[in-house]
Amino acid sequence: MYYTYVLFSEKDKMMYTGYTKDLRERFRKHQKGEIKSTANRRPLILIYFESCLNQKDA
């Protein structure tokens, strides 16, 4: 199972879209600043996600 997700940055009021196989771990990494593309955009809120059967669909 893969997940497509959308994060909202409270800092710059922009959204970030991504996909992952482990949503909890990926969001934890975003929150800790371990993801380069969102490290300077924290705090982040998970505003949407959906599950997909495979990576291509995500």
CHARMM-style PDB file with segment names, atoms N, HN, CA, C and O in Angstrom:
ATOM      1  N   MET     1       0.837  -1.173   0.000  1.00  0.00      PROA
ATOM      2  CA  MET     1       0.000   0.000   0.000  1.00  0.00      PROA
ATOM      3  C   MET     1       0.888   1.244   0.000  1.00  0.00      PROA
ATOM      4  O   MET     1       1.876   1.309   0.731  1.00  0.00      PROA
ATOM      5  N   TYR     2       0.534   2.222  -0.816  1.00  0.00      PROA
ATOM      6  HN  TYR     2      -0.269   2.170  -1.410  1.00  0.00      PROA
ATOM      7  CA  TYR     2       1.213   3.511  -0.855  1.00  0.00      PROA
ATOM      8  C   TYR     2       0.214   4.595  -0.485  1.00  0.00      PROA
ATOM      9  O   TYR     2      -0.997   4.401  -0.583  1.00  0.00      PROA
ATOM     10  N   TYR     3       0.737   5.737  -0.059  1.00  0.00      PROA
ATOM     11  HN  TYR     3       1.721   5.895   0.021  1.00  0.00      PROA
ATOM     12  CA  TYR     3      -0.115   6.847   0.345  1.00  0.00      PROA
ATOM     13  C   TYR     3       0.308   8.118  -0.373  1.00  0.00      PROA
ATOM     14  O   TYR     3       1.495   8.436  -0.444  1.00  0.00      PROA
ATOM     15  N   THR     4      -0.653   8.831  -0.895  1.00  0.00      PROA
ATOM     16  HN  THR     4      -1.618   8.573  -0.837  1.00  0.00      PROA
ATOM     17  CA  THR     4      -0.453  10.182  -1.393  1.00  0.00      PROA
ATOM     18  C   THR     4      -0.899  11.104  -0.271  1.00  0.00      PROA
ATOM     19  O   THR     4      -1.932  10.867   0.356  1.00  0.00      PROA
ATOM     20  N   TYR     5      -0.133  12.150  -0.014  1.00  0.00      PROA
ATOM     21  HN  TYR     5       0.706  12.343  -0.522  1.00  0.00      PROA
ATOM     22  CA  TYR     5      -0.475  13.021   1.104  1.00  0.00      PROA
ATOM     23  C   TYR     5      -0.214  14.486   0.767  1.00  0.00      PROA
ATOM     24  O   TYR     5       0.576  14.804  -0.123  1.00  0.00      PROA
ATOM     25  N   VAL     6      -0.890  15.366   1.493  1.00  0.00      PROA
ATOM     26  HN  VAL     6      -1.531  15.108   2.216  1.00  0.00      PROA
ATOM     27  CA  VAL     6      -0.718  16.805   1.342  1.00  0.00      PROA
ATOM     28  C   VAL     6      -0.438  17.401   2.719  1.00  0.00      PROA
ATOM     29  O   VAL     6      -1.162  17.157   3.684  1.00  0.00      PROA
ATOM     30  N   LEU     7       0.626  18.185   2.779  1.00  0.00      PROA
ATOM     31  HN  LEU     7       1.214  18.383   1.995  1.00  0.00      PROA
ATOM     32  CA  LEU     7       0.981  18.903   4.005  1.00  0.00      PROA
ATOM     33  C   LEU     7       0.746  20.392   3.783  1.00  0.00      PROA
ATOM     34  O   LEU     7       0.916  20.900   2.675  1.00  0.00      PROA
ATOM     35  N   PHE     8       0.357  21.078   4.841  1.00  0.00      PROA
ATOM     36  HN  PHE     8       0.219  20.665   5.741  1.00  0.00      PROA
ATOM     37  CA  PHE     8       0.196  22.528   4.805  1.00  0.00      PROA
ATOM     38  C   PHE     8       1.232  23.140   5.729  1.00  0.00      PROA
ATOM     39  O   PHE     8       1.355  22.752   6.891  1.00  0.00      PROA
ATOM     40  N   SER     9       1.975  24.100   5.202  1.00  0.00      PROA
ATOM     41  HN  SER     9       1.875  24.415   4.259  1.00  0.00      PROA
ATOM     42  CA  SER     9       2.993  24.794   5.990  1.00  0.00      PROA
ATOM     43  C   SER     9       2.368  25.998   6.679  1.00  0.00      PROA
ATOM     44  O   SER     9       1.858  26.904   6.020  1.00  0.00      PROA
ATOM     45  N   GLU    10       2.411  26.003   7.996  1.00  0.00      PROA
ATOM     46  HN  GLU    10       2.826  25.267   8.531  1.00  0.00      PROA
ATOM     47  CA  GLU    10       1.920  27.168   8.737  1.00  0.00      PROA
ATOM     48  C   GLU    10       2.876  28.352   8.598  1.00  0.00      PROA
ATOM     49  O   GLU    10       2.489  29.494   8.846  1.00  0.00      PROA
ATOM     50  N   LYS    11       4.097  28.090   8.211  1.00  0.00      PROA
ATOM     51  HN  LYS    11       4.411  27.162   8.010  1.00  0.00      PROA
ATOM     52  CA  LYS    11       5.091  29.151   8.070  1.00  0.00      PROA
ATOM     53  C   LYS    11       4.871  29.966   6.798  1.00  0.00      PROA
ATOM     54  O   LYS    11       4.769  31.192   6.853  1.00  0.00      PROA
ATOM     55  N   ASP    12       4.798  29.285   5.651  1.00  0.00      PROA
ATOM     56  HN  ASP    12       4.880  28.290   5.606  1.00  0.00      PROA
ATOM     57  CA  ASP    12       4.670  30.021   4.384  1.00  0.00      PROA
ATOM     58  C   ASP    12       3.295  29.880   3.724  1.00  0.00      PROA
ATOM     59  O   ASP    12       3.074  30.399   2.629  1.00  0.00      PROA
ATOM     60  N   LYS    13       2.378  29.183   4.385  1.00  0.00      PROA
ATOM     61  HN  LYS    13       2.557  28.762   5.275  1.00  0.00      PROA
ATOM     62  CA  LYS    13       0.986  29.021   3.919  1.00  0.00      PROA
ATOM     63  C   LYS    13       0.890  28.320   2.563  1.00  0.00      PROA
ATOM     64  O   LYS    13      -0.065  28.527   1.815  1.00  0.00      PROA
ATOM     65  N   MET    14       1.884  27.494   2.256  1.00  0.00      PROA
ATOM     66  HN  MET    14       2.660  27.325   2.864  1.00  0.00      PROA
ATOM     67  CA  MET    14       1.903  26.734   1.001  1.00  0.00      PROA
ATOM     68  C   MET    14       1.661  25.259   1.305  1.00  0.00      PROA
ATOM     69  O   MET    14       1.787  24.813   2.445  1.00  0.00      PROA
ATOM     70  N   MET    15       1.308  24.510   0.252  1.00  0.00      PROA
ATOM     71  HN  MET    15       1.206  24.872  -0.674  1.00  0.00      PROA
ATOM     72  CA  MET    15       1.083  23.075   0.399  1.00  0.00      PROA
ATOM     73  C   MET    15       2.214  22.290  -0.255  1.00  0.00      PROA
ATOM     74  O   MET    15       2.867  22.766  -1.184  1.00  0.00      PROA
ATOM     75  N   TYR    16       2.427  21.095   0.243  1.00  0.00      PROA
ATOM     76  HN  TYR    16       1.896  20.709   0.997  1.00  0.00      PROA
ATOM     77  CA  TYR    16       3.425  20.163  -0.271  1.00  0.00      PROA
ATOM     78  C   TYR    16       2.722  18.829  -0.481  1.00  0.00      PROA
ATOM     79  O   TYR    16       2.005  18.356   0.401  1.00  0.00      PROA
ATOM     80  N   THR    17       2.923  18.228  -1.640  1.00  0.00      PROA
ATOM     81  HN  THR    17       3.505  18.613  -2.356  1.00  0.00      PROA
ATOM     82  CA  THR    17       2.329  16.929  -1.946  1.00  0.00      PROA
ATOM     83  C   THR    17       3.437  15.896  -2.110  1.00  0.00      PROA
ATOM     84  O   THR    17       4.470  16.173  -2.719  1.00  0.00      PROA
ATOM     85  N   GLY    18       3.216  14.713  -1.566  1.00  0.00      PROA
ATOM     86  HN  GLY    18       2.377  14.488  -1.071  1.00  0.00      PROA
ATOM     87  CA  GLY    18       4.197  13.645  -1.691  1.00  0.00      PROA
ATOM     88  C   GLY    18       3.522  12.291  -1.649  1.00  0.00      PROA
ATOM     89  O   GLY    18       2.303  12.191  -1.517  1.00  0.00      PROA
ATOM     90  N   TYR    19       4.331  11.249  -1.764  1.00  0.00      PROA
ATOM     91  HN  TYR    19       5.322  11.330  -1.871  1.00  0.00      PROA
ATOM     92  CA  TYR    19       3.814   9.888  -1.618  1.00  0.00      PROA
ATOM     93  C   TYR    19       4.843   9.048  -0.893  1.00  0.00      PROA
ATOM     94  O   TYR    19       6.038   9.340  -0.926  1.00  0.00      PROA
ATOM     95  N   THR    20       4.367   8.001  -0.236  1.00  0.00      PROA
ATOM     96  HN  THR    20       3.396   7.764  -0.209  1.00  0.00      PROA
ATOM     97  CA  THR    20       5.244   7.162   0.568  1.00  0.00      PROA
ATOM     98  C   THR    20       4.587   5.814   0.828  1.00  0.00      PROA
ATOM     99  O   THR    20       3.381   5.645   0.649  1.00  0.00      PROA
ATOM    100  N   LYS    21       5.384   4.885   1.243  1.00  0.00      PROA
ATOM    101  HN  LYS    21       6.364   5.021   1.389  1.00  0.00      PROA
ATOM    102  CA  LYS    21       4.867   3.573   1.628  1.00  0.00      PROA
ATOM    103  C   LYS    21       4.540   3.536   3.123  1.00  0.00      PROA
ATOM    104  O   LYS    21       3.704   2.741   3.553  1.00  0.00      PROA
ATOM    105  N   ASP    22       5.192   4.390   3.914  1.00  0.00      PROA
ATOM    106  HN  ASP    22       5.870   5.036   3.565  1.00  0.00      PROA
ATOM    107  CA  ASP    22       4.988   4.427   5.364  1.00  0.00      PROA
ATOM    108  C   ASP    22       4.641   5.867   5.763  1.00  0.00      PROA
ATOM    109  O   ASP    22       5.533   6.678   6.012  1.00  0.00      PROA
ATOM    110  N   LEU    23       3.372   6.172   5.821  1.00  0.00      PROA
ATOM    111  HN  LEU    23       2.647   5.513   5.619  1.00  0.00      PROA
ATOM    112  CA  LEU    23       2.911   7.543   6.057  1.00  0.00      PROA
ATOM    113  C   LEU    23       3.328   8.057   7.434  1.00  0.00      PROA
ATOM    114  O   LEU    23       3.777   9.198   7.552  1.00  0.00      PROA
ATOM    115  N   ARG    24       3.191   7.248   8.458  1.00  0.00      PROA
ATOM    116  HN  ARG    24       2.827   6.322   8.362  1.00  0.00      PROA
ATOM    117  CA  ARG    24       3.559   7.700   9.813  1.00  0.00      PROA
ATOM    118  C   ARG    24       5.034   8.083   9.897  1.00  0.00      PROA
ATOM    119  O   ARG    24       5.380   9.131  10.442  1.00  0.00      PROA
ATOM    120  N   GLU    25       5.893   7.235   9.360  1.00  0.00      PROA
ATOM    121  HN  GLU    25       5.612   6.383   8.917  1.00  0.00      PROA
ATOM    122  CA  GLU    25       7.334   7.498   9.419  1.00  0.00      PROA
ATOM    123  C   GLU    25       7.691   8.713   8.568  1.00  0.00      PROA
ATOM    124  O   GLU    25       8.500   9.543   8.984  1.00  0.00      PROA
ATOM    125  N   ARG    26       7.107   8.821   7.401  1.00  0.00      PROA
ATOM    126  HN  ARG    26       6.451   8.147   7.063  1.00  0.00      PROA
ATOM    127  CA  ARG    26       7.400   9.958   6.526  1.00  0.00      PROA
ATOM    128  C   ARG    26       6.975  11.271   7.178  1.00  0.00      PROA
ATOM    129  O   ARG    26       7.718  12.251   7.129  1.00  0.00      PROA
ATOM    130  N   PHE    27       5.786  11.302   7.791  1.00  0.00      PROA
ATOM    131  HN  PHE    27       5.183  10.505   7.831  1.00  0.00      PROA
ATOM    132  CA  PHE    27       5.327  12.517   8.452  1.00  0.00      PROA
ATOM    133  C   PHE    27       6.220  12.857   9.644  1.00  0.00      PROA
ATOM    134  O   PHE    27       6.508  14.029   9.886  1.00  0.00      PROA
ATOM    135  N   ARG    28       6.658  11.846  10.383  1.00  0.00      PROA
ATOM    136  HN  ARG    28       6.424  10.894  10.186  1.00  0.00      PROA
ATOM    137  CA  ARG    28       7.587  12.068  11.491  1.00  0.00      PROA
ATOM    138  C   ARG    28       8.861  12.732  10.991  1.00  0.00      PROA
ATOM    139  O   ARG    28       9.370  13.657  11.624  1.00  0.00      PROA
ATOM    140  N   LYS    29       9.375  12.268   9.865  1.00  0.00      PROA
ATOM    141  HN  LYS    29       8.962  11.516   9.351  1.00  0.00      PROA
ATOM    142  CA  LYS    29      10.595  12.853   9.294  1.00  0.00      PROA
ATOM    143  C   LYS    29      10.359  14.298   8.853  1.00  0.00      PROA
ATOM    144  O   LYS    29      11.225  15.152   9.044  1.00  0.00      PROA
ATOM    145  N   HSD    30       9.199  14.574   8.268  1.00  0.00      PROA
ATOM    146  HN  HSD    30       8.495  13.880   8.114  1.00  0.00      PROA
ATOM    147  CA  HSD    30       8.864  15.955   7.908  1.00  0.00      PROA
ATOM    148  C   HSD    30       8.852  16.828   9.165  1.00  0.00      PROA
ATOM    149  O   HSD    30       9.417  17.922   9.161  1.00  0.00      PROA
ATOM    150  N   GLN    31       8.221  16.362  10.225  1.00  0.00      PROA
ATOM    151  HN  GLN    31       7.762  15.474  10.229  1.00  0.00      PROA
ATOM    152  CA  GLN    31       8.104  17.134  11.464  1.00  0.00      PROA
ATOM    153  C   GLN    31       9.461  17.411  12.113  1.00  0.00      PROA
ATOM    154  O   GLN    31       9.652  18.458  12.732  1.00  0.00      PROA
ATOM    155  N   LYS    32      10.398  16.480  11.974  1.00  0.00      PROA
ATOM    156  HN  LYS    32      10.243  15.629  11.471  1.00  0.00      PROA
ATOM    157  CA  LYS    32      11.724  16.636  12.582  1.00  0.00      PROA
ATOM    158  C   LYS    32      12.688  17.416  11.693  1.00  0.00      PROA
ATOM    159  O   LYS    32      13.818  17.680  12.104  1.00  0.00      PROA
ATOM    160  N   GLY    33      12.269  17.789  10.486  1.00  0.00      PROA
ATOM    161  HN  GLY    33      11.351  17.574  10.152  1.00  0.00      PROA
ATOM    162  CA  GLY    33      13.135  18.542   9.584  1.00  0.00      PROA
ATOM    163  C   GLY    33      14.113  17.681   8.812  1.00  0.00      PROA
ATOM    164  O   GLY    33      15.111  18.191   8.302  1.00  0.00      PROA
ATOM    165  N   GLU    34      13.850  16.388   8.714  1.00  0.00      PROA
ATOM    166  HN  GLU    34      13.040  15.974   9.128  1.00  0.00      PROA
ATOM    167  CA  GLU    34      14.759  15.466   8.032  1.00  0.00      PROA
ATOM    168  C   GLU    34      14.506  15.381   6.521  1.00  0.00      PROA
ATOM    169  O   GLU    34      15.275  14.745   5.800  1.00  0.00      PROA
ATOM    170  N   ILE    35      13.451  16.006   6.049  1.00  0.00      PROA
ATOM    171  HN  ILE    35      12.826  16.523   6.634  1.00  0.00      PROA
ATOM    172  CA  ILE    35      13.143  16.022   4.620  1.00  0.00      PROA
ATOM    173  C   ILE    35      13.540  17.394   4.077  1.00  0.00      PROA
ATOM    174  O   ILE    35      12.974  18.412   4.472  1.00  0.00      PROA
ATOM    175  N   LYS    36      14.507  17.412   3.178  1.00  0.00      PROA
ATOM    176  HN  LYS    36      14.967  16.585   2.857  1.00  0.00      PROA
ATOM    177  CA  LYS    36      15.105  18.657   2.695  1.00  0.00      PROA
ATOM    178  C   LYS    36      14.065  19.637   2.136  1.00  0.00      PROA
ATOM    179  O   LYS    36      14.147  20.838   2.392  1.00  0.00      PROA
ATOM    180  N   SER    37      13.099  19.133   1.384  1.00  0.00      PROA
ATOM    181  HN  SER    37      13.032  18.157   1.176  1.00  0.00      PROA
ATOM    182  CA  SER    37      12.141  20.016   0.716  1.00  0.00      PROA
ATOM    183  C   SER    37      11.183  20.732   1.663  1.00  0.00      PROA
ATOM    184  O   SER    37      10.584  21.738   1.283  1.00  0.00      PROA
ATOM    185  N   THR    38      11.028  20.235   2.883  1.00  0.00      PROA
ATOM    186  HN  THR    38      11.515  19.417   3.192  1.00  0.00      PROA
ATOM    187  CA  THR    38      10.116  20.879   3.832  1.00  0.00      PROA
ATOM    188  C   THR    38      10.788  21.295   5.138  1.00  0.00      PROA
ATOM    189  O   THR    38      10.120  21.812   6.033  1.00  0.00      PROA
ATOM    190  N   ALA    39      12.064  21.084   5.259  1.00  0.00      PROA
ATOM    191  HN  ALA    39      12.607  20.664   4.532  1.00  0.00      PROA
ATOM    192  CA  ALA    39      12.767  21.361   6.522  1.00  0.00      PROA
ATOM    193  C   ALA    39      12.608  22.810   6.969  1.00  0.00      PROA
ATOM    194  O   ALA    39      12.475  23.068   8.165  1.00  0.00      PROA
ATOM    195  N   ASN    40      12.618  23.748   6.048  1.00  0.00      PROA
ATOM    196  HN  ASN    40      12.726  23.538   5.076  1.00  0.00      PROA
ATOM    197  CA  ASN    40      12.508  25.172   6.399  1.00  0.00      PROA
ATOM    198  C   ASN    40      11.078  25.680   6.339  1.00  0.00      PROA
ATOM    199  O   ASN    40      10.844  26.884   6.440  1.00  0.00      PROA
ATOM    200  N   ARG    41      10.122  24.780   6.177  1.00  0.00      PROA
ATOM    201  HN  ARG    41      10.312  23.801   6.095  1.00  0.00      PROA
ATOM    202  CA  ARG    41       8.722  25.178   6.046  1.00  0.00      PROA
ATOM    203  C   ARG    41       7.887  24.751   7.248  1.00  0.00      PROA
ATOM    204  O   ARG    41       6.663  24.877   7.221  1.00  0.00      PROA
ATOM    205  N   ARG    42       8.516  24.255   8.285  1.00  0.00      PROA
ATOM    206  HN  ARG    42       9.511  24.152   8.307  1.00  0.00      PROA
ATOM    207  CA  ARG    42       7.813  23.792   9.476  1.00  0.00      PROA
ATOM    208  C   ARG    42       7.302  24.960  10.292  1.00  0.00      PROA
ATOM    209  O   ARG    42       7.895  26.037  10.248  1.00  0.00      PROA
ATOM    210  N   PRO    43       6.225  24.785  11.032  1.00  0.00      PROA
ATOM    211  CA  PRO    43       5.477  23.555  11.305  1.00  0.00      PROA
ATOM    212  C   PRO    43       4.550  23.177  10.149  1.00  0.00      PROA
ATOM    213  O   PRO    43       4.057  24.026   9.406  1.00  0.00      PROA
ATOM    214  N   LEU    44       4.337  21.870  10.032  1.00  0.00      PROA
ATOM    215  HN  LEU    44       4.738  21.181  10.636  1.00  0.00      PROA
ATOM    216  CA  LEU    44       3.521  21.304   8.961  1.00  0.00      PROA
ATOM    217  C   LEU    44       2.316  20.575   9.543  1.00  0.00      PROA
ATOM    218  O   LEU    44       2.387  19.982  10.620  1.00  0.00      PROA
ATOM    219  N   ILE    45       1.224  20.633   8.817  1.00  0.00      PROA
ATOM    220  HN  ILE    45       1.167  21.115   7.943  1.00  0.00      PROA
ATOM    221  CA  ILE    45       0.007  19.931   9.207  1.00  0.00      PROA
ATOM    222  C   ILE    45      -0.368  18.978   8.083  1.00  0.00      PROA
ATOM    223  O   ILE    45      -0.414  19.372   6.918  1.00  0.00      PROA
ATOM    224  N   LEU    46      -0.634  17.737   8.427  1.00  0.00      PROA
ATOM    225  HN  LEU    46      -0.597  17.416   9.374  1.00  0.00      PROA
ATOM    226  CA  LEU    46      -1.122  16.768   7.450  1.00  0.00      PROA
ATOM    227  C   LEU    46      -2.604  17.065   7.230  1.00  0.00      PROA
ATOM    228  O   LEU    46      -3.421  16.858   8.127  1.00  0.00      PROA
ATOM    229  N   ILE    47      -2.953  17.555   6.030  1.00  0.00      PROA
ATOM    230  HN  ILE    47      -2.289  17.724   5.302  1.00  0.00      PROA
ATOM    231  CA  ILE    47      -4.340  17.954   5.783  1.00  0.00      PROA
ATOM    232  C   ILE    47      -5.112  16.949   4.932  1.00  0.00      PROA
ATOM    233  O   ILE    47      -6.341  16.998   4.878  1.00  0.00      PROA
ATOM    234  N   TYR    48      -4.391  16.027   4.259  1.00  0.00      PROA
ATOM    235  HN  TYR    48      -3.393  15.988   4.302  1.00  0.00      PROA
ATOM    236  CA  TYR    48      -5.088  15.068   3.409  1.00  0.00      PROA
ATOM    237  C   TYR    48      -4.176  13.889   3.131  1.00  0.00      PROA
ATOM    238  O   TYR    48      -2.963  14.054   2.998  1.00  0.00      PROA
ATOM    239  N   PHE    49      -4.753  12.701   3.043  1.00  0.00      PROA
ATOM    240  HN  PHE    49      -5.738  12.567   3.151  1.00  0.00      PROA
ATOM    241  CA  PHE    49      -4.025  11.540   2.535  1.00  0.00      PROA
ATOM    242  C   PHE    49      -5.023  10.546   1.973  1.00  0.00      PROA
ATOM    243  O   PHE    49      -6.187  10.514   2.372  1.00  0.00      PROA
ATOM    244  N   GLU    50      -4.554   9.744   1.050  1.00  0.00      PROA
ATOM    245  HN  GLU    50      -3.608   9.769   0.725  1.00  0.00      PROA
ATOM    246  CA  GLU    50      -5.368   8.646   0.520  1.00  0.00      PROA
ATOM    247  C   GLU    50      -4.463   7.463   0.240  1.00  0.00      PROA
ATOM    248  O   GLU    50      -3.288   7.626  -0.090  1.00  0.00      PROA
ATOM    249  N   SER    51      -5.018   6.278   0.376  1.00  0.00      PROA
ATOM    250  HN  SER    51      -5.972   6.146   0.645  1.00  0.00      PROA
ATOM    251  CA  SER    51      -4.239   5.064   0.144  1.00  0.00      PROA
ATOM    252  C   SER    51      -4.407   4.617  -1.306  1.00  0.00      PROA
ATOM    253  O   SER    51      -5.463   4.795  -1.914  1.00  0.00      PROA
ATOM    254  N   CYS    52      -3.347   4.038  -1.837  1.00  0.00      PROA
ATOM    255  HN  CYS    52      -2.489   3.893  -1.344  1.00  0.00      PROA
ATOM    256  CA  CYS    52      -3.317   3.538  -3.211  1.00  0.00      PROA
ATOM    257  C   CYS    52      -2.753   2.131  -3.194  1.00  0.00      PROA
ATOM    258  O   CYS    52      -1.944   1.795  -2.329  1.00  0.00      PROA
ATOM    259  N   LEU    53      -3.162   1.322  -4.123  1.00  0.00      PROA
ATOM    260  HN  LEU    53      -3.819   1.595  -4.826  1.00  0.00      PROA
ATOM    261  CA  LEU    53      -2.712  -0.066  -4.153  1.00  0.00      PROA
ATOM    262  C   LEU    53      -1.272  -0.226  -4.599  1.00  0.00      PROA
ATOM    263  O   LEU    53      -0.621  -1.208  -4.240  1.00  0.00      PROA
ATOM    264  N   ASN    54      -0.751   0.739  -5.391  1.00  0.00      PROA
ATOM    265  HN  ASN    54      -1.279   1.536  -5.683  1.00  0.00      PROA
ATOM    266  CA  ASN    54       0.627   0.613  -5.849  1.00  0.00      PROA
ATOM    267  C   ASN    54       1.247   1.990  -6.023  1.00  0.00      PROA
ATOM    268  O   ASN    54       0.555   3.008  -5.977  1.00  0.00      PROA
ATOM    269  N   GLN    55       2.547   2.009  -6.220  1.00  0.00      PROA
ATOM    270  HN  GLN    55       3.109   1.182  -6.257  1.00  0.00      PROA
ATOM    271  CA  GLN    55       3.309   3.255  -6.331  1.00  0.00      PROA
ATOM    272  C   GLN    55       2.862   4.066  -7.540  1.00  0.00      PROA
ATOM    273  O   GLN    55       2.779   5.292  -7.461  1.00  0.00      PROA
ATOM    274  N   LYS    56       2.578   3.418  -8.636  1.00  0.00      PROA
ATOM    275  HN  LYS    56       2.645   2.422  -8.700  1.00  0.00      PROA
ATOM    276  CA  LYS    56       2.156   4.124  -9.851  1.00  0.00      PROA
ATOM    277  C   LYS    56       0.870   4.928  -9.598  1.00  0.00      PROA
ATOM    278  O   LYS    56       0.751   6.063 -10.060  1.00  0.00      PROA
ATOM    279  N   ASP    57      -0.065   4.360  -8.886  1.00  0.00      PROA
ATOM    280  HN  ASP    57       0.032   3.439  -8.510  1.00  0.00      PROA
ATOM    281  CA  ASP    57      -1.310   5.066  -8.597  1.00  0.00      PROA
ATOM    282  C   ASP    57      -1.106   6.228  -7.626  1.00  0.00      PROA
ATOM    283  O   ASP    57      -1.795   7.245  -7.708  1.00  0.00      PROA
ATOM    284  N   ALA    58      -0.166   6.068  -6.717  1.00  0.00      PROA
ATOM    285  HN  ALA    58       0.393   5.242  -6.650  1.00  0.00      PROA
ATOM    286  CA  ALA    58       0.118   7.133  -5.748  1.00  0.00      PROA
ATOM    287  C   ALA    58       0.745   8.315  -6.434  1.00  0.00      PROA
ATOM    288  OT1 ALA    58       1.057   9.313  -5.783  1.00  0.00      PROA
TER     289      ALA     58
END
